[in-house]
Amino acid sequence: MNLSNLKPAEGAVKHSKRIGRGAGSGKGGTSTRGNKGAKARSGYHAKIGYEGGQMPLYRRVPKFGFKNINRVEYVGINIDTLNNLAESKNINDFNVEVFKQNGLISGNDRIKILGRGELSKTVNVTAHAFSATAKKAIEDKGGVATVIE
């Protein structure tokens, strides 16, 4: 075997259909485009979503709702989750880095501490927001709830 007799495997190369090369080719005349009409002409392009005059799907389906672009989304973390981490991993100071390391948030998520559950240890928590019950629960146990600006 050498470079002069290399060729692709049988059936690996498929030749494209050569249309519009005369009647003898069997693909001449209308060149597989049918007879007349916009689709037979060069430059034809159907609009996206066009359904041949039928009311298109994007107009048949009702529209409703509103997405506020100024909304601030928070990832909610409950007091019982903090308590479980404090007991199992012996963590007393919670901040963004601690939440990331334990897989509770990712990237630049904003954190809101919520009030479900009870604390058994004193913890200091730094987060973007606190619910009233969560802040009360943390401070009742002697901890500090610090808001990130």
C-alpha positions as CSV (number, residue, x, y, z in Angstrom):
1,M,0.0,0.0,0.0
2,N,1.2,3.5,-0.9
3,L,-0.1,7.0,-1.4
4,S,-0.8,6.4,-5.1
5,N,-3.4,3.7,-4.5
6,L,-5.3,5.1,-1.5
7,K,-9.1,5.6,-2.0
8,P,-12.1,5.9,0.3
9,A,-14.1,2.9,1.4
10,E,-16.9,1.6,-0.8
11,G,-20.0,3.7,-0.3
12,A,-18.3,6.3,1.7
13,V,-18.4,9.0,-1.0
14,K,-21.9,9.9,-2.2
15,H,-22.1,12.2,-5.2
16,S,-24.7,14.9,-5.2
17,K,-27.6,14.8,-7.6
18,R,-26.7,16.9,-10.7
19,I,-29.9,18.6,-11.8
20,G,-30.6,20.9,-14.8
21,R,-28.1,19.3,-17.1
22,G,-30.4,18.5,-20.1
23,A,-33.2,16.1,-20.8
24,G,-30.9,13.2,-21.3
25,S,-29.8,13.2,-17.7
26,G,-33.3,12.5,-16.5
27,K,-33.0,15.6,-14.2
28,G,-33.5,18.3,-16.8
29,G,-36.6,20.3,-17.7
30,T,-38.1,21.4,-14.4
31,S,-35.0,20.2,-12.5
32,T,-37.0,18.3,-9.8
33,R,-38.9,21.5,-8.9
34,G,-42.3,20.5,-10.3
35,N,-44.3,22.8,-12.6
36,K,-44.5,26.6,-12.2
37,G,-45.3,28.6,-9.0
38,A,-43.1,30.4,-6.5
39,K,-41.3,27.3,-5.4
40,A,-40.2,26.6,-9.0
41,R,-38.5,30.0,-9.3
42,S,-35.0,31.0,-8.2
43,G,-34.8,33.1,-5.0
44,Y,-37.9,31.5,-3.4
45,H,-37.9,31.7,0.4
46,A,-40.9,30.9,2.6
47,K,-41.3,33.1,5.7
48,I,-40.6,31.4,9.0
49,G,-43.9,30.1,10.4
50,Y,-45.8,30.5,7.2
51,E,-48.5,27.8,6.8
52,G,-49.8,28.4,3.3
53,G,-52.4,31.0,4.3
54,Q,-53.7,29.1,7.3
55,M,-53.5,31.2,10.5
56,P,-50.0,30.3,11.8
57,L,-49.4,28.7,15.2
58,Y,-47.8,31.8,16.6
59,R,-51.0,33.8,16.0
60,R,-53.4,31.0,17.0
61,V,-52.0,30.5,20.5
62,P,-53.1,33.2,23.0
63,K,-50.4,35.4,24.5
64,F,-50.5,36.4,28.2
65,G,-48.1,37.2,31.0
66,F,-45.3,39.6,31.7
67,K,-41.6,39.1,32.5
68,N,-40.3,41.9,34.7
69,I,-36.7,42.6,33.6
70,N,-35.9,44.4,36.8
71,R,-36.9,41.4,39.1
72,V,-34.3,40.3,41.5
73,E,-34.2,36.5,41.9
74,Y,-33.1,34.9,45.1
75,V,-32.1,31.3,46.0
76,G,-34.0,30.5,49.2
77,I,-32.1,28.6,51.9
78,N,-34.1,27.6,55.0
79,I,-33.0,27.7,58.6
80,D,-33.2,23.9,58.9
81,T,-30.7,23.6,56.1
82,L,-28.3,25.9,58.0
83,N,-28.9,23.8,61.1
84,N,-28.1,20.5,59.3
85,L,-24.8,22.0,57.9
86,A,-23.9,23.5,61.3
87,E,-24.3,20.1,63.0
88,S,-22.9,17.8,60.4
89,K,-19.9,20.0,59.2
90,N,-19.5,22.1,62.3
91,I,-19.9,25.4,60.5
92,N,-20.7,28.5,62.6
93,D,-20.1,31.3,60.0
94,F,-22.2,31.1,56.8
95,N,-21.4,33.3,53.8
96,V,-21.5,33.1,50.0
97,E,-18.3,31.0,49.8
98,V,-19.6,28.4,52.3
99,F,-22.9,28.1,50.4
100,K,-21.0,27.6,47.1
101,Q,-18.7,24.9,48.6
102,N,-21.7,23.0,49.9
103,G,-23.6,23.1,46.6
104,L,-26.5,25.3,47.8
105,I,-25.8,28.1,45.2
106,S,-23.9,28.4,42.0
107,G,-22.3,31.4,40.2
108,N,-23.6,34.8,41.2
109,D,-26.8,33.6,42.8
110,R,-28.3,36.0,45.4
111,I,-29.2,34.3,48.7
112,K,-32.3,34.8,50.9
113,I,-32.5,33.0,54.2
114,L,-36.0,31.7,55.0
115,G,-37.6,30.8,58.3
116,R,-38.6,27.1,58.0
117,G,-37.1,25.0,60.8
118,E,-35.2,25.6,64.0
119,L,-31.6,26.4,65.0
120,S,-29.9,24.4,67.7
121,K,-26.6,26.3,67.5
122,T,-25.4,29.9,67.4
123,V,-24.6,30.8,63.8
124,N,-23.5,34.0,62.0
125,V,-25.1,34.3,58.6
126,T,-24.2,36.7,55.8
127,A,-26.7,36.8,52.9
128,H,-28.4,39.2,50.5
129,A,-31.8,39.1,52.2
130,F,-33.5,37.6,55.3
131,S,-37.2,36.9,56.0
132,A,-38.4,38.4,59.2
133,T,-38.8,34.9,60.9
134,A,-35.4,33.8,59.8
135,K,-33.7,36.9,61.1
136,K,-35.6,36.6,64.4
137,A,-34.6,32.9,64.7
138,I,-30.9,33.6,64.1
139,E,-30.8,36.5,66.6
140,D,-32.8,34.7,69.3
141,K,-30.0,32.0,69.4
142,G,-27.4,34.8,69.8
143,G,-26.2,34.8,66.2
144,V,-25.8,37.7,63.7
145,A,-27.7,38.2,60.5
146,T,-25.7,40.4,58.2
147,V,-27.2,41.8,54.9
148,I,-24.9,42.0,51.9
149,E,-25.5,45.3,50.0
